[in-house]
């Protein structure tokens, strides 16, 4: 996990991979946190999951 607040737009949408890169954690960790409902991901029309910038910052602050 990175030590400084991730550089994300609060109203931005980030894929699982982008979220992992911005937090400095493994993609599988992000997937597990979504499954455990510790991070909220929403599906786009394409079916791909996206995590909001606000959610990324909230997760970083709690960990």
LUMPA-375373 format. One line per 10 residues: number of its first residue (from 0); their letters; for each residue x, y, z of N, C-alpha, C. Coordinates in pm, 1 decimal, padded with zeros to 6 digits. Example, Ala and Ser with C-alpha at 12.3 -4.5 7.8 and 13.67 -1.06 7.14 Angstrom:
// LUMPA-375373
0) as) 01319.0/-00569.0/00780.0/01230.0/-00450.0/00780.0/01320.0/-00330.0/00780.0; 01285.0/-00225.0/00708.0/01367.0/-00106.0/00714.0/01290.0/00003.0/00787.0
***
This chain:
// LUMPA-375373
0) xxxxxxxxxx) 00085.5/-00117.9/00000.0/00000.0/00000.0/00000.0/00089.3/00123.2/00000.0; 00052.2/00220.1/-00080.4/00129.9/00342.5/-00086.8/00109.9/00425.2/00040.0; 00207.8/00509.3/00070.1/00201.9/00588.7/00192.7/00130.5/00722.0/00174.4; 00130.2/00774.5/00051.7/00063.5/00902.0/00026.1/-00071.9/00877.5/-00039.7; -00162.5/00970.5/-00021.4/-00297.1/00954.8/-00077.5/-00288.1/00932.1/-00227.9; -00360.5/00832.6/-00278.8/-00355.4/00804.3/-00422.1/-00405.0/00922.3/-00505.0; -00343.4/00940.9/-00619.6/-00381.6/01049.8/-00709.2/-00494.3/01001.7/-00799.3; -00615.8/01026.7/-00753.2/-00735.6/00989.8/-00828.2/-00833.9/01106.1/-00823.9; -00916.0/01114.6/-00925.9/-01024.2/01212.5/-00926.0/-01138.4/01152.5/-00844.4; -01189.7/01225.8/-00748.8/-01296.3/01173.1/-00663.5/-01415.7/01123.3/-00744.8
10) xxxxxxxxxx) -01445.2/01189.4/-00854.7/-01559.3/01147.9/-00936.7/-01516.6/01058.3/-01053.4; -01390.2/01014.1/-01052.2/-01339.9/00927.0/-01157.9/-01382.9/00783.0/-01138.2; -01370.2/00704.0/-01245.2/-01400.8/00561.6/-01240.5/-01275.3/00485.9/-01280.2; -01239.2/00384.6/-01200.3/-01115.0/00311.9/-01220.3/-01140.6/00161.8/-01224.0; -01074.3/00093.6/-01316.7/-01086.8/-00051.4/-01325.0/-01015.7/-00115.7/-01205.3; -01033.3/-00244.4/-01191.4/-00965.0/-00319.2/-01085.0/-00813.5/-00301.6/-01099.0; -00762.6/-00314.6/-01220.5/-00617.3/-00300.5/-01243.5/-00568.6/-00160.6/-01211.8; -00642.5/-00058.8/-01256.5/-00603.1/00079.5/-01228.1/-00605.3/00106.7/-01077.8; -00706.3/00054.4/-01010.3/-00716.7/00072.3/-00865.3/-00596.8/00009.6/-00795.3; -00560.8/-00110.9/-00836.4/-00445.9/-00179.7/-00776.7/-00318.1/-00099.3/-00796.3
20) xxxxxxxxxx) -00296.0/-00048.4/-00916.7/-00175.4/00031.7/-00944.2/-00172.3/00157.5/-00858.5; -00284.1/00224.5/-00846.9/-00287.3/00350.5/-00772.6/-00271.0/00329.4/-00622.0; -00313.9/00214.1/-00572.1/-00297.9/00184.2/-00429.6/-00166.5/00111.9/-00398.6; -00100.7/00061.0/-00502.4/00024.5/-00011.9/-00481.4/00002.1/-00148.7/-00420.8; -00108.2/-00212.3/-00458.9/-00139.3/-00347.5/-00409.2/-00167.4/-00437.8/-00528.9; -00175.5/-00566.4/-00503.4/-00201.1/-00663.2/-00610.0/-00345.5/-00654.8/-00658.8; -00362.0/-00686.4/-00786.0/-00495.0/-00688.2/-00846.3/-00586.4/-00786.6/-00771.9; -00530.6/-00900.4/-00732.7/-00608.7/-01000.9/-00661.1/-00656.0/-00948.6/-00525.5; -00576.4/-00862.0/-00463.7/-00617.1/-00801.9/-00336.1/-00739.2/-00714.6/-00356.3; -00738.5/-00634.2/-00463.0/-00855.0/-00549.5/-00492.2/-00977.8/-00637.4/-00518.2
30) xxxxxxxxxx) -00961.1/-00743.2/-00596.8/-01072.8/-00834.7/-00625.1/-01127.2/-00894.9/-00495.5; -01037.9/-00935.5/-00406.2/-01081.9/-00993.1/-00278.9/-01155.6/-00890.8/-00193.3; -01107.6/-00767.4/-00190.2/-01173.0/-00662.4/-00110.6/-01311.8/-00632.9/-00165.5; -01327.4/-00638.9/-00297.0/-01459.5/-00620.1/-00357.8/-01551.3/-00736.1/-00317.1; -01499.9/-00858.2/-00324.5/-01579.0/-00976.0/-00285.7/-01617.7/-00971.4/-00137.6; -01527.2/-00921.3/-00053.8/-01551.9/-00910.7/00090.6/-01636.9/-00788.0/00125.2; -01672.2/-00710.1/00022.8/-01752.5/-00588.1/00038.3/-01679.8/-00482.1/00121.3; -01546.7/-00484.0/00118.7/-01467.1/-00381.8/00186.4/-01432.3/-00269.1/00090.6; -01466.0/-00289.8/-00037.4/-01447.9/-00188.8/-00140.8/-01565.0/-00207.0/-00237.4; -01631.8/-00098.2/-00271.5/-01750.0/-00107.3/-00357.2/-01711.5/-00087.2/-00502.7
40) xxxxxxxxxx) -01751.8/-00182.5/-00586.2/-01731.0/-00172.3/-00730.8/-01867.7/-00177.9/-00797.6; -01883.0/-00099.3/-00901.5/-02009.9/-00094.3/-00974.5/-01985.3/-00133.7/-01119.7; -02079.0/-00209.0/-01176.7/-02061.6/-00248.7/-01316.3/-02100.0/-00135.7/-01412.9; -02024.0/-00125.3/-01520.0/-02058.4/-00033.5/-01628.4/-02151.8/-00109.0/-01723.2; -02202.2/-00042.2/-01824.2/-02289.9/-00108.0/-01921.6/-02220.2/-00224.7/-01988.6; -02089.3/-00215.5/-02001.6/-02010.4/-00322.6/-02063.5/-01999.1/-00446.0/-01973.7; -02034.7/-00429.7/-01845.0/-02022.8/-00538.8/-01749.4/-01894.0/-00533.5/-01669.5; -01801.9/-00450.0/-01713.1/-01674.2/-00433.8/-01643.1/-01697.4/-00360.3/-01511.1; -01626.3/-00401.4/-01407.7/-01640.3/-00336.9/-01277.2/-01552.2/-00214.0/-01266.8; -01607.6/-00108.9/-01206.7/-01534.0/00014.9/-01183.8/-01545.6/00055.5/-01038.4
50) xxxxxxxxxx) -01439.7/00114.8/-00988.2/-01435.6/00163.8/-00850.7/-01418.9/00315.4/-00857.9; -01496.9/00386.9/-00780.2/-01490.1/00533.0/-00784.0/-01365.0/00582.9/-00713.1; -01321.7/00701.0/-00753.3/-01208.0/00763.7/-00687.8/-01233.7/00785.2/-00540.0; -01356.0/00822.0/-00506.9/-01393.1/00841.4/-00366.5/-01376.4/00711.7/-00288.0; -01417.2/00600.6/-00347.6/-01405.3/00470.1/-00281.5/-01257.9/00432.4/-00261.7; -01174.7/00462.7/-00358.9/-01031.1/00433.7/-00349.6/-00969.0/00512.8/-00234.2; -01001.5/00640.5/-00227.1/-00948.0/00725.0/-00119.3/-00998.0/00676.1/00016.3; -01126.4/00641.8/00023.2/-01183.1/00592.8/00149.5/-01111.3/00465.6/00194.5; -01088.4/00372.6/00103.3/-01018.5/00248.3/00136.9/-00876.9/00278.8/00185.8; -00806.0/00367.6/00115.1/-00669.6/00403.5/00153.7/-00666.0/00463.6/00294.6
60) xxx) -00761.9/00549.5/00326.1/-00764.3/00614.7/00457.3/-00787.8/00513.8/00569.9; -00864.3/00410.2/00544.4/-00896.6/00311.3/00647.5/-00787.7/00206.3/00664.7; -00693.9/00204.0/00572.8/-00588.9/00101.5/00580.0/-00459.1/00169.3/00591.1
***
